[in-house]
């Protein structure tokens, strides 16, 4: 039997409406994002950027309209879709009583990822030595953000949803993030980046859409964007378990999810590593 064809659209929204009570979070969004495309979602605070990403992650249901992610109807394939995407949000979504390494391992195993990617991801974000053994509850905000990014890059899902990704990061971590996004795009990953200050991340995207009042109101091509290499390029090996290629392990450590701040009682059984993970931060 021939393998199933990959979808042409990673994200497809048609006349999408989402509500919080009677308040419209999205008010008729139309958006198509091709597989492998990096798109900047820009607009002022409160415009609906975060709501758009949360809808794509399956965290906010549609009241009406159509949504498909990676060619699948989210209402019928929620678990499968959420295993194949990762969302970096404002919260870190770490277990405070687990160590840094344990948090990353738990998230990767829960999403059915490759545990061999955990140590390279920790090294990429400078989460090594004593820091890797530190409980998440004792970390600074910037360190928690790095752990969330380690989860994302260890999982290396097919769709990255990044909400204000530079927030809470120092200059070295921002550079590492930009490098990771560029590498992901070159391996065929689809990336949506929401930001109310698009300047610092414009170079990462090939297209920008403006969200105003819960609608996509404008679109522009970003000048100077370098189109990433095709997914089949030799430098981007494909991991057997996912269509998107995992990054190579870094040669040297860089300087340096499930419910933010939640407590897991000592000795309590944690869920089997089979559940989906949509949030990584």
Order of alpha helices (4+ residues) and beta strands (2+ residues): beta-beta-beta-alpha-beta-beta-alpha-beta-alpha-alpha-alpha-beta-alpha-beta-beta-beta
